[in-house]
Amino acid sequence: MNARLLVTLLATFVAACGGDVAAPPAIAAVAVTSPRGNLWDIGANVALTAAARDAQGNAITGITFTWTSTNPQIVSVSPAGAVQALAVGSATIRAQTGGWERPRPVCALQCPYPPQERQPDDRGVAH
């Protein structure tokens, strides 16, 4: 293959692949959600989720969050947002991305008795 043809093919390939790539939308808000507020027993777990939204309120996909705990000896958090109660106390879990941070307070409690189903009496009142 002659050099001129190779250069032409290479230039065509680079031009075709070098198109404009749209920048991801700017983050306007970050939310952290949880299926429940407190961890009711030592060893209890809950999965937090974080979501970024643009100025129109649309979810921005592909965002990676960094999770941290202000009190990791009380409440730990994994890189995926899984929270676990290690001791009685409280901590703030933070989800961080692109200069944005959203805190989520979490309390770790120790119930003095095992959970039991509450049965209604004849009047429909649970005991």
A tleap script that builds the chain and sets N, CA, C and O, in Angstrom:
source leaprc.protein.ff14SB
mol = sequence {
  NMET ASN ALA ARG LEU LEU VAL THR LEU LEU
  ALA THR PHE VAL ALA ALA CYS GLY GLY ASP
  VAL ALA ALA PRO PRO ALA ILE ALA ALA VAL
  ALA VAL THR SER PRO ARG GLY ASN LEU TRP
  ASP ILE GLY ALA ASN VAL ALA LEU THR ALA
  ALA ALA ARG ASP ALA GLN GLY ASN ALA ILE
  THR GLY ILE THR PHE THR TRP THR SER THR
  ASN PRO GLN ILE VAL SER VAL SER PRO ALA
  GLY ALA VAL GLN ALA LEU ALA VAL GLY SER
  ALA THR ILE ARG ALA GLN THR GLY GLY TRP
  GLU ARG PRO ARG PRO VAL CYS ALA LEU GLN
  CYS PRO TYR PRO PRO GLN GLU ARG GLN PRO
  ASP ASP ARG GLY VAL ALA CHIE
}
set mol.1.N position { 0.863 -1.164 0.000 }
set mol.1.CA position { 0.000 0.000 0.000 }
set mol.1.C position { 0.912 1.230 0.000 }
set mol.1.O position { 1.879 1.288 0.760 }
set mol.2.N position { 0.609 2.197 -0.839 }
set mol.2.CA position { 1.489 3.354 -0.884 }
set mol.2.C position { 1.201 4.302 0.281 }
set mol.2.O position { 0.114 4.270 0.858 }
set mol.3.N position { 2.145 5.117 0.611 }
set mol.3.CA position { 2.075 5.995 1.782 }
set mol.3.C position { 0.944 7.011 1.658 }
set mol.3.O position { 0.287 7.319 2.653 }
set mol.4.N position { 0.705 7.536 0.458 }
set mol.4.CA position { -0.346 8.532 0.266 }
set mol.4.C position { -1.726 7.943 0.588 }
set mol.4.O position { -2.527 8.605 1.248 }
set mol.5.N position { -2.016 6.736 0.147 }
set mol.5.CA position { -3.281 6.081 0.415 }
set mol.5.C position { -3.426 5.814 1.913 }
set mol.5.O position { -4.504 5.999 2.479 }
set mol.6.N position { -2.354 5.385 2.541 }
set mol.6.CA position { -2.392 5.122 3.981 }
set mol.6.C position { -2.686 6.389 4.772 }
set mol.6.O position { -3.482 6.353 5.710 }
set mol.7.N position { -2.064 7.506 4.418 }
set mol.7.CA position { -2.313 8.782 5.084 }
set mol.7.C position { -3.754 9.228 4.859 }
set mol.7.O position { -4.387 9.726 5.790 }
set mol.8.N position { -4.284 9.065 3.663 }
set mol.8.CA position { -5.660 9.446 3.356 }
set mol.8.C position { -6.643 8.620 4.187 }
set mol.8.O position { -7.583 9.166 4.764 }
set mol.9.N position { -6.426 7.315 4.245 }
set mol.9.CA position { -7.299 6.458 5.041 }
set mol.9.C position { -7.230 6.814 6.522 }
set mol.9.O position { -8.256 6.871 7.199 }
set mol.10.N position { -6.042 7.050 7.014 }
set mol.10.CA position { -5.866 7.420 8.413 }
set mol.10.C position { -6.541 8.754 8.717 }
set mol.10.O position { -7.189 8.885 9.756 }
set mol.11.N position { -6.409 9.728 7.853 }
set mol.11.CA position { -7.044 11.035 8.059 }
set mol.11.C position { -8.562 10.907 8.032 }
set mol.11.O position { -9.249 11.565 8.814 }
set mol.12.N position { -9.092 10.077 7.149 }
set mol.12.CA position { -10.538 9.866 7.081 }
set mol.12.C position { -11.040 9.208 8.357 }
set mol.12.O position { -12.075 9.598 8.899 }
set mol.13.N position { -10.303 8.208 8.837 }
set mol.13.CA position { -10.686 7.515 10.065 }
set mol.13.C position { -10.667 8.476 11.260 }
set mol.13.O position { -11.603 8.480 12.059 }
set mol.14.N position { -9.630 9.275 11.388 }
set mol.14.CA position { -9.529 10.228 12.499 }
set mol.14.C position { -10.646 11.259 12.414 }
set mol.14.O position { -11.223 11.613 13.442 }
set mol.15.N position { -10.962 11.742 11.242 }
set mol.15.CA position { -12.028 12.732 11.092 }
set mol.15.C position { -13.382 12.133 11.460 }
set mol.15.O position { -14.213 12.802 12.074 }
set mol.16.N position { -13.604 10.877 11.087 }
set mol.16.CA position { -14.883 10.238 11.394 }
set mol.16.C position { -15.034 9.978 12.882 }
set mol.16.O position { -16.142 10.065 13.412 }
set mol.17.N position { -13.950 9.664 13.559 }
set mol.17.CA position { -14.021 9.347 14.992 }
set mol.17.C position { -13.877 10.570 15.880 }
set mol.17.O position { -14.159 10.501 17.076 }
set mol.18.N position { -13.456 11.651 15.330 }
set mol.18.CA position { -13.190 12.829 16.146 }
set mol.18.C position { -14.345 13.791 16.223 }
set mol.18.O position { -14.129 14.986 16.425 }
set mol.19.N position { -15.578 13.311 16.068 }
set mol.19.CA position { -16.748 14.178 16.127 }
set mol.19.C position { -16.941 14.766 17.510 }
set mol.19.O position { -16.294 14.364 18.477 }
set mol.20.N position { -17.832 15.709 17.578 }
set mol.20.CA position { -18.113 16.350 18.857 }
set mol.20.C position { -18.736 15.361 19.828 }
set mol.20.O position { -19.623 14.586 19.469 }
set mol.21.N position { -18.264 15.401 21.042 }
set mol.21.CA position { -18.818 14.577 22.104 }
set mol.21.C position { -19.524 15.514 23.063 }
set mol.21.O position { -18.921 16.454 23.580 }
set mol.22.N position { -20.806 15.257 23.303 }
set mol.22.CA position { -21.585 16.134 24.174 }
set mol.22.C position { -21.102 16.002 25.616 }
set mol.22.O position { -20.862 14.896 26.099 }
set mol.23.N position { -20.965 17.115 26.283 }
set mol.23.CA position { -20.582 17.116 27.690 }
set mol.23.C position { -21.772 16.647 28.519 }
set mol.23.O position { -22.922 16.919 28.175 }
set mol.24.N position { -21.487 15.933 29.628 }
set mol.24.CA position { -22.616 15.523 30.465 }
set mol.24.C position { -23.305 16.746 31.055 }
set mol.24.O position { -22.665 17.782 31.236 }
set mol.25.N position { -24.600 16.647 31.358 }
set mol.25.CA position { -25.301 17.800 31.924 }
set mol.25.C position { -24.733 18.172 33.289 }
set mol.25.O position { -24.228 17.319 34.019 }
set mol.26.N position { -24.822 19.436 33.617 }
set mol.26.CA position { -24.330 19.914 34.912 }
set mol.26.C position { -25.264 19.441 36.023 }
set mol.26.O position { -26.485 19.422 35.865 }
set mol.27.N position { -24.668 19.063 37.140 }
set mol.27.CA position { -25.453 18.634 38.302 }
set mol.27.C position { -26.058 19.859 38.971 }
set mol.27.O position { -25.355 20.825 39.270 }
set mol.28.N position { -27.361 19.813 39.204 }
set mol.28.CA position { -28.053 20.905 39.883 }
set mol.28.C position { -28.524 20.503 41.271 }
set mol.28.O position { -28.788 21.360 42.114 }
set mol.29.N position { -28.632 19.184 41.513 }
set mol.29.CA position { -29.090 18.704 42.823 }
set mol.29.C position { -28.651 17.257 43.018 }
set mol.29.O position { -28.508 16.496 42.061 }
set mol.30.N position { -28.443 16.900 44.280 }
set mol.30.CA position { -28.130 15.525 44.651 }
set mol.30.C position { -29.069 15.130 45.777 }
set mol.30.O position { -29.277 15.895 46.718 }
set mol.31.N position { -29.636 13.937 45.681 }
set mol.31.CA position { -30.533 13.430 46.723 }
set mol.31.C position { -30.024 12.081 47.212 }
set mol.31.O position { -29.508 11.281 46.431 }
set mol.32.N position { -30.174 11.837 48.513 }
set mol.32.CA position { -29.855 10.536 49.103 }
set mol.32.C position { -31.134 10.000 49.714 }
set mol.32.O position { -31.798 10.689 50.488 }
set mol.33.N position { -31.481 8.755 49.362 }
set mol.33.CA position { -32.693 8.157 49.891 }
set mol.33.C position { -32.375 6.863 50.621 }
set mol.33.O position { -31.353 6.222 50.379 }
set mol.34.N position { -33.280 6.499 51.521 }
set mol.34.CA position { -33.139 5.303 52.343 }
set mol.34.C position { -34.520 4.700 52.565 }
set mol.34.O position { -35.497 5.435 52.704 }
set mol.35.N position { -34.615 3.362 52.601 }
set mol.35.CA position { -35.916 2.759 52.873 }
set mol.35.C position { -36.376 2.956 54.314 }
set mol.35.O position { -37.561 2.799 54.609 }
set mol.36.N position { -35.457 3.298 55.214 }
set mol.36.CA position { -35.830 3.602 56.598 }
set mol.36.C position { -34.803 4.556 57.184 }
set mol.36.O position { -33.686 4.674 56.680 }
set mol.37.N position { -35.198 5.239 58.263 }
set mol.37.CA position { -34.346 6.268 58.831 }
set mol.37.C position { -33.279 5.786 59.793 }
set mol.37.O position { -32.129 6.217 59.706 }
set mol.38.N position { -33.643 4.893 60.716 }
set mol.38.CA position { -32.706 4.456 61.745 }
set mol.38.C position { -32.384 2.979 61.601 }
set mol.38.O position { -33.134 2.216 60.992 }
set mol.39.N position { -31.264 2.598 62.168 }
set mol.39.CA position { -30.878 1.198 62.240 }
set mol.39.C position { -31.240 0.732 63.641 }
set mol.39.O position { -30.662 1.201 64.622 }
set mol.40.N position { -32.192 -0.186 63.742 }
set mol.40.CA position { -32.801 -0.514 65.027 }
set mol.40.C position { -32.071 -1.583 65.818 }
set mol.40.O position { -32.545 -1.975 66.885 }
set mol.41.N position { -30.950 -2.063 65.343 }
set mol.41.CA position { -30.197 -3.066 66.091 }
set mol.41.C position { -28.752 -3.038 65.617 }
set mol.41.O position { -28.482 -2.734 64.455 }
set mol.42.N position { -27.832 -3.352 66.505 }
set mol.42.CA position { -26.424 -3.426 66.126 }
set mol.42.C position { -26.282 -4.563 65.104 }
set mol.42.O position { -26.800 -5.661 65.307 }
set mol.43.N position { -25.588 -4.288 64.027 }
set mol.43.CA position { -25.453 -5.241 62.934 }
set mol.43.C position { -26.476 -5.036 61.833 }
set mol.43.O position { -26.363 -5.634 60.763 }
set mol.44.N position { -27.481 -4.191 62.084 }
set mol.44.CA position { -28.510 -3.933 61.067 }
set mol.44.C position { -27.894 -3.208 59.865 }
set mol.44.O position { -26.929 -2.455 60.002 }
set mol.45.N position { -28.466 -3.450 58.704 }
set mol.45.CA position { -27.989 -2.859 57.449 }
set mol.45.C position { -29.104 -2.111 56.743 }
set mol.45.O position { -30.284 -2.422 56.907 }
set mol.46.N position { -28.717 -1.137 55.967 }
set mol.46.CA position { -29.639 -0.450 55.075 }
set mol.46.C position { -28.825 0.038 53.871 }
set mol.46.O position { -27.674 0.447 54.017 }
set mol.47.N position { -29.428 -0.010 52.697 }
set mol.47.CA position { -28.759 0.458 51.480 }
set mol.47.C position { -29.257 1.859 51.141 }
set mol.47.O position { -30.443 2.061 50.878 }
set mol.48.N position { -28.343 2.818 51.150 }
set mol.48.CA position { -28.677 4.175 50.722 }
set mol.48.C position { -28.451 4.273 49.217 }
set mol.48.O position { -27.596 3.585 48.660 }
set mol.49.N position { -29.223 5.132 48.574 }
set mol.49.CA position { -29.013 5.394 47.153 }
set mol.49.C position { -28.865 6.896 46.955 }
set mol.49.O position { -29.491 7.696 47.651 }
set mol.50.N position { -28.041 7.256 46.011 }
set mol.50.CA position { -27.832 8.666 45.686 }
set mol.50.C position { -28.159 8.879 44.213 }
set mol.50.O position { -27.908 8.011 43.376 }
set mol.51.N position { -28.717 10.036 43.912 }
set mol.51.CA position { -29.062 10.376 42.532 }
set mol.51.C position { -28.735 11.838 42.275 }
set mol.51.O position { -28.973 12.701 43.119 }
set mol.52.N position { -28.189 12.098 41.105 }
set mol.52.CA position { -27.909 13.466 40.675 }
set mol.52.C position { -28.962 13.870 39.649 }
set mol.52.O position { -29.417 13.050 38.851 }
set mol.53.N position { -29.341 15.143 39.683 }
set mol.53.CA position { -30.342 15.665 38.747 }
set mol.53.C position { -29.818 16.948 38.108 }
set mol.53.O position { -29.024 17.682 38.697 }
set mol.54.N position { -30.283 17.194 36.893 }
set mol.54.CA position { -29.910 18.431 36.207 }
set mol.54.C position { -30.880 19.544 36.589 }
set mol.54.O position { -31.758 19.339 37.427 }
set mol.55.N position { -30.730 20.710 35.985 }
set mol.55.CA position { -31.554 21.876 36.332 }
set mol.55.C position { -33.036 21.674 36.012 }
set mol.55.O position { -33.888 22.345 36.595 }
set mol.56.N position { -33.351 20.763 35.098 }
set mol.56.CA position { -34.752 20.483 34.771 }
set mol.56.C position { -35.330 19.355 35.628 }
set mol.56.O position { -36.494 18.989 35.469 }
set mol.57.N position { -34.524 18.809 36.528 }
set mol.57.CA position { -34.987 17.742 37.403 }
set mol.57.C position { -34.828 16.350 36.831 }
set mol.57.O position { -35.297 15.378 37.424 }
set mol.58.N position { -34.175 16.240 35.693 }
set mol.58.CA position { -33.961 14.938 35.069 }
set mol.58.C position { -32.788 14.218 35.727 }
set mol.58.O position { -31.780 14.840 36.063 }
set mol.59.N position { -32.923 12.913 35.909 }
set mol.59.CA position { -31.835 12.117 36.478 }
set mol.59.C position { -30.642 12.109 35.530 }
set mol.59.O position { -30.802 11.997 34.315 }
set mol.60.N position { -29.449 12.228 36.096 }
set mol.60.CA position { -28.218 12.150 35.320 }
set mol.60.C position { -27.625 10.773 35.583 }
set mol.60.O position { -27.308 10.437 36.724 }
set mol.61.N position { -27.478 9.987 34.542 }
set mol.61.CA position { -26.946 8.635 34.697 }
set mol.61.C position { -25.425 8.635 34.604 }
set mol.61.O position { -24.816 9.580 34.103 }
set mol.62.N position { -24.828 7.560 35.095 }
set mol.62.CA position { -23.377 7.398 34.998 }
set mol.62.C position { -22.588 8.172 36.031 }
set mol.62.O position { -21.369 8.285 35.907 }
set mol.63.N position { -23.243 8.709 37.045 }
set mol.63.CA position { -22.562 9.472 38.084 }
set mol.63.C position { -22.068 8.504 39.158 }
set mol.63.O position { -22.811 7.628 39.601 }
set mol.64.N position { -20.819 8.663 39.570 }
set mol.64.CA position { -20.246 7.846 40.640 }
set mol.64.C position { -20.182 8.684 41.909 }
set mol.64.O position { -19.751 9.837 41.884 }
set mol.65.N position { -20.611 8.100 43.005 }
set mol.65.CA position { -20.598 8.782 44.301 }
set mol.65.C position { -19.540 8.179 45.212 }
set mol.65.O position { -19.260 6.981 45.157 }
set mol.66.N position { -18.962 9.023 46.044 }
set mol.66.CA position { -18.061 8.584 47.104 }
set mol.66.C position { -18.844 8.685 48.402 }
set mol.66.O position { -19.426 9.726 48.705 }
set mol.67.N position { -18.858 7.594 49.171 }
set mol.67.CA position { -19.612 7.537 50.424 }
set mol.67.C position { -18.660 7.595 51.608 }
set mol.67.O position { -17.637 6.911 51.624 }
set mol.68.N position { -19.000 8.423 52.611 }
set mol.68.CA position { -18.194 8.513 53.831 }
set mol.68.C position { -19.104 8.599 55.048 }
set mol.68.O position { -20.262 9.008 54.953 }
set mol.69.N position { -18.554 8.205 56.196 }
set mol.69.CA position { -19.256 8.296 57.481 }
set mol.69.C position { -18.472 9.228 58.391 }
set mol.69.O position { -17.245 9.153 58.455 }
set mol.70.N position { -19.178 10.106 59.092 }
set mol.70.CA position { -18.505 11.000 60.036 }
set mol.70.C position { -18.121 10.277 61.319 }
set mol.70.O position { -17.344 10.804 62.115 }
set mol.71.N position { -18.655 9.078 61.531 }
set mol.71.CA position { -18.408 8.324 62.755 }
set mol.71.C position { -18.327 6.834 62.390 }
set mol.71.O position { -19.209 6.060 62.763 }
set mol.72.N position { -17.263 6.422 61.656 }
set mol.72.CA position { -17.222 5.065 61.116 }
set mol.72.C position { -17.138 3.950 62.164 }
set mol.72.O position { -17.403 2.792 61.842 }
set mol.73.N position { -16.778 4.271 63.399 }
set mol.73.CA position { -16.783 3.244 64.439 }
set mol.73.C position { -18.201 2.986 64.956 }
set mol.73.O position { -18.432 1.991 65.643 }
set mol.74.N position { -19.152 3.869 64.636 }
set mol.74.CA position { -20.558 3.699 65.022 }
set mol.74.C position { -21.379 3.191 63.834 }
set mol.74.O position { -22.106 2.204 63.948 }
set mol.75.N position { -21.255 3.875 62.694 }
set mol.75.CA position { -22.000 3.518 61.481 }
set mol.75.C position { -21.011 3.496 60.318 }
set mol.75.O position { -20.408 4.515 59.981 }
set mol.76.N position { -20.855 2.314 59.709 }
set mol.76.CA position { -19.953 2.205 58.566 }
set mol.76.C position { -20.751 2.347 57.269 }
set mol.76.O position { -21.968 2.163 57.249 }
set mol.77.N position { -20.042 2.679 56.192 }
set mol.77.CA position { -20.674 2.763 54.869 }
set mol.77.C position { -19.689 2.207 53.848 }
set mol.77.O position { -18.496 2.510 53.883 }
set mol.78.N position { -20.211 1.389 52.941 }
set mol.78.CA position { -19.388 0.782 51.892 }
set mol.78.C position { -19.277 1.739 50.705 }
set mol.78.O position { -19.999 2.734 50.645 }
set mol.79.N position { -18.382 1.449 49.764 }
set mol.79.CA position { -18.293 2.279 48.559 }
set mol.79.C position { -19.586 2.295 47.736 }
set mol.79.O position { -19.777 3.181 46.903 }
set mol.80.N position { -20.472 1.323 47.964 }
set mol.80.CA position { -21.744 1.270 47.232 }
set mol.80.C position { -22.897 1.907 48.005 }
set mol.80.O position { -24.023 1.930 47.508 }
set mol.81.N position { -22.639 2.431 49.228 }
set mol.81.CA position { -23.695 3.070 50.009 }
set mol.81.C position { -24.403 2.150 50.989 }
set mol.81.O position { -25.432 2.528 51.548 }
set mol.82.N position { -23.870 0.936 51.212 }
set mol.82.CA position { -24.456 0.020 52.193 }
set mol.82.C position { -24.004 0.450 53.589 }
set mol.82.O position { -22.807 0.536 53.860 }
set mol.83.N position { -24.959 0.715 54.460 }
set mol.83.CA position { -24.692 1.241 55.797 }
set mol.83.C position { -24.931 0.132 56.816 }
set mol.83.O position { -25.876 -0.647 56.691 }
set mol.84.N position { -24.052 0.068 57.840 }
set mol.84.CA position { -24.216 -0.934 58.891 }
set mol.84.C position { -23.984 -0.295 60.250 }
set mol.84.O position { -23.046 0.480 60.438 }
set mol.85.N position { -24.867 -0.638 61.207 }
set mol.85.CA position { -24.727 -0.179 62.591 }
set mol.85.C position { -23.683 -1.051 63.291 }
set mol.85.O position { -23.814 -2.274 63.323 }
set mol.86.N position { -22.648 -0.420 63.850 }
set mol.86.CA position { -21.602 -1.147 64.546 }
set mol.86.C position { -21.696 -0.979 66.059 }
set mol.86.O position { -21.255 -1.847 66.812 }
set mol.87.N position { -22.265 0.127 66.500 }
set mol.87.CA position { -22.421 0.424 67.931 }
set mol.87.C position { -23.535 1.455 68.075 }
set mol.87.O position { -23.936 2.084 67.096 }
set mol.88.N position { -24.029 1.625 69.290 }
set mol.88.CA position { -25.080 2.614 69.549 }
set mol.88.C position { -24.497 4.012 69.380 }
set mol.88.O position { -23.422 4.309 69.900 }
set mol.89.N position { -25.203 4.860 68.656 }
set mol.89.CA position { -24.762 6.236 68.437 }
set mol.89.C position { -25.333 6.767 67.140 }
set mol.89.O position { -26.329 6.259 66.625 }
set mol.90.N position { -24.692 7.792 66.623 }
set mol.90.CA position { -25.164 8.382 65.375 }
set mol.90.C position { -23.989 8.808 64.513 }
set mol.90.O position { -22.864 8.957 64.988 }
set mol.91.N position { -24.276 8.996 63.253 }
set mol.91.CA position { -23.281 9.447 62.281 }
set mol.91.C position { -24.017 10.130 61.143 }
set mol.91.O position { -25.228 9.975 60.980 }
set mol.92.N position { -23.281 10.870 60.379 }
set mol.92.CA position { -23.810 11.442 59.150 }
set mol.92.C position { -23.109 10.745 57.997 }
set mol.92.O position { -21.880 10.725 57.923 }
set mol.93.N position { -23.895 10.180 57.105 }
set mol.93.CA position { -23.364 9.554 55.900 }
set mol.93.C position { -23.426 10.593 54.798 }
set mol.93.O position { -24.443 11.264 54.619 }
set mol.94.N position { -22.333 10.721 54.060 }
set mol.94.CA position { -22.273 11.719 52.990 }
set mol.94.C position { -22.046 11.040 51.648 }
set mol.94.O position { -21.185 10.171 51.513 }
set mol.95.N position { -22.830 11.449 50.663 }
set mol.95.CA position { -22.625 11.042 49.272 }
set mol.95.C position { -22.034 12.254 48.555 }
set mol.95.O position { -22.606 13.343 48.588 }
set mol.96.N position { -20.885 12.056 47.905 }
set mol.96.CA position { -20.183 13.167 47.258 }
set mol.96.C position { -19.899 12.839 45.800 }
set mol.96.O position { -19.535 11.714 45.459 }
set mol.97.N position { -20.071 13.842 44.949 }
set mol.97.CA position { -19.717 13.717 43.535 }
set mol.97.C position { -19.559 15.106 42.928 }
set mol.97.O position { -20.357 16.000 43.211 }
set mol.98.N position { -18.564 15.287 42.119 }
set mol.98.CA position { -18.385 16.515 41.343 }
set mol.98.C position { -18.564 17.813 42.107 }
set mol.98.O position { -19.175 18.746 41.586 }
set mol.99.N position { -18.050 17.901 43.324 }
set mol.99.CA position { -18.185 19.114 44.127 }
set mol.99.C position { -19.502 19.205 44.886 }
set mol.99.O position { -19.703 20.147 45.652 }
set mol.100.N position { -20.385 18.263 44.695 }
set mol.100.CA position { -21.670 18.219 45.407 }
set mol.100.C position { -21.578 17.226 46.548 }
set mol.100.O position { -20.894 16.207 46.452 }
set mol.101.N position { -22.281 17.537 47.631 }
set mol.101.CA position { -22.326 16.648 48.790 }
set mol.101.C position { -23.729 16.674 49.379 }
set mol.101.O position { -24.342 17.733 49.510 }
set mol.102.N position { -24.227 15.497 49.731 }
set mol.102.CA position { -25.539 15.421 50.372 }
set mol.102.C position { -25.395 14.578 51.638 }
set mol.102.O position { -25.062 13.396 51.557 }
set mol.103.N position { -25.646 15.182 52.820 }
set mol.103.CA position { -25.567 14.429 54.071 }
set mol.103.C position { -26.864 13.688 54.386 }
set mol.103.O position { -27.947 14.099 53.969 }
set mol.104.N position { -26.736 12.598 55.121 }
set mol.104.CA position { -27.897 11.815 55.576 }
set mol.104.C position { -27.608 11.333 56.993 }
set mol.104.O position { -26.781 10.440 57.177 }
set mol.105.N position { -28.276 11.908 58.006 }
set mol.105.CA position { -28.046 11.452 59.378 }
set mol.105.C position { -28.609 10.047 59.591 }
set mol.105.O position { -29.672 9.708 59.072 }
set mol.106.N position { -27.879 9.234 60.364 }
set mol.106.CA position { -28.303 7.872 60.664 }
set mol.106.C position { -28.062 7.615 62.147 }
set mol.106.O position { -26.987 7.915 62.666 }
set mol.107.N position { -29.064 7.059 62.828 }
set mol.107.CA position { -28.927 6.669 64.234 }
set mol.107.C position { -28.870 5.155 64.318 }
set mol.107.O position { -29.648 4.458 63.668 }
set mol.108.N position { -27.947 4.654 65.119 }
set mol.108.CA position { -27.855 3.222 65.395 }
set mol.108.C position { -28.357 3.012 66.817 }
set mol.108.O position { -27.804 3.566 67.768 }
set mol.109.N position { -29.397 2.217 66.954 }
set mol.109.CA position { -30.039 1.988 68.244 }
set mol.109.C position { -29.936 0.517 68.618 }
set mol.109.O position { -29.712 -0.337 67.760 }
set mol.110.N position { -30.098 0.232 69.885 }
set mol.110.CA position { -30.149 -1.153 70.353 }
set mol.110.C position { -31.502 -1.379 70.999 }
set mol.110.O position { -31.788 -0.807 72.051 }
set mol.111.N position { -32.333 -2.198 70.388 }
set mol.111.CA position { -33.649 -2.497 70.958 }
set mol.111.C position { -33.467 -3.406 72.164 }
set mol.111.O position { -32.684 -4.354 72.101 }
set mol.112.N position { -34.171 -3.140 73.261 }
set mol.112.CA position { -34.005 -3.949 74.460 }
set mol.112.C position { -34.718 -5.295 74.391 }
set mol.112.O position { -34.540 -6.126 75.282 }
set mol.113.N position { -35.510 -5.526 73.366 }
set mol.113.CA position { -36.253 -6.778 73.256 }
set mol.113.C position { -36.326 -7.163 71.784 }
set mol.113.O position { -36.231 -6.301 70.911 }
set mol.114.N position { -36.496 -8.453 71.504 }
set mol.114.CA position { -36.592 -8.854 70.099 }
set mol.114.C position { -37.892 -8.355 69.489 }
set mol.114.O position { -38.899 -8.250 70.189 }
set mol.115.N position { -37.891 -8.049 68.204 }
set mol.115.CA position { -39.124 -7.609 67.559 }
set mol.115.C position { -40.182 -8.697 67.629 }
set mol.115.O position { -39.882 -9.879 67.461 }
set mol.116.N position { -41.396 -8.300 67.873 }
set mol.116.CA position { -42.514 -9.240 67.944 }
set mol.116.C position { -43.660 -8.666 67.129 }
set mol.116.O position { -43.799 -7.453 66.977 }
set mol.117.N position { -44.468 -9.566 66.616 }
set mol.117.CA position { -45.674 -9.098 65.928 }
set mol.117.C position { -46.683 -8.651 66.965 }
set mol.117.O position { -46.895 -9.318 67.977 }
set mol.118.N position { -47.285 -7.544 66.706 }
set mol.118.CA position { -48.320 -7.030 67.610 }
set mol.118.C position { -49.660 -7.560 67.147 }
set mol.118.O position { -50.031 -7.410 65.983 }
set mol.119.N position { -50.375 -8.175 68.052 }
set mol.119.CA position { -51.668 -8.780 67.740 }
set mol.119.C position { -52.799 -7.862 68.196 }
set mol.119.O position { -52.759 -7.367 69.322 }
set mol.120.N position { -53.804 -7.618 67.359 }
set mol.120.CA position { -54.938 -6.791 67.796 }
set mol.120.C position { -55.843 -7.567 68.758 }
set mol.120.O position { -56.020 -8.778 68.629 }
set mol.121.N position { -56.401 -6.846 69.714 }
set mol.121.CA position { -57.378 -7.470 70.617 }
set mol.121.C position { -58.757 -7.405 69.978 }
set mol.121.O position { -58.885 -7.080 68.797 }
set mol.122.N position { -59.793 -7.716 70.759 }
set mol.122.CA position { -61.162 -7.728 70.239 }
set mol.122.C position { -61.618 -6.367 69.691 }
set mol.122.O position { -62.489 -6.286 68.825 }
set mol.123.N position { -61.002 -5.300 70.224 }
set mol.123.CA position { -61.394 -3.949 69.784 }
set mol.123.C position { -60.571 -3.487 68.585 }
set mol.123.O position { -60.798 -2.393 68.068 }
set mol.124.N position { -59.601 -4.319 68.128 }
set mol.124.CA position { -58.763 -3.938 67.001 }
set mol.124.C position { -57.538 -3.130 67.414 }
set mol.124.O position { -56.836 -2.590 66.560 }
set mol.125.N position { -57.273 -3.041 68.734 }
set mol.125.CA position { -56.112 -2.294 69.232 }
set mol.125.C position { -54.926 -3.240 69.328 }
set mol.125.O position { -55.041 -4.313 69.921 }
set mol.126.N position { -53.808 -2.869 68.765 }
set mol.126.CA position { -52.627 -3.723 68.797 }
set mol.126.C position { -51.929 -3.622 70.146 }
set mol.126.O position { -51.814 -2.532 70.707 }
set mol.127.N position { -51.469 -4.741 70.663 }
set mol.127.CA position { -50.733 -4.806 71.932 }
set mol.127.C position { -49.321 -5.260 71.675 }
set mol.127.O position { -48.532 -5.381 72.612 }
savepdb mol mol.pdb
quit
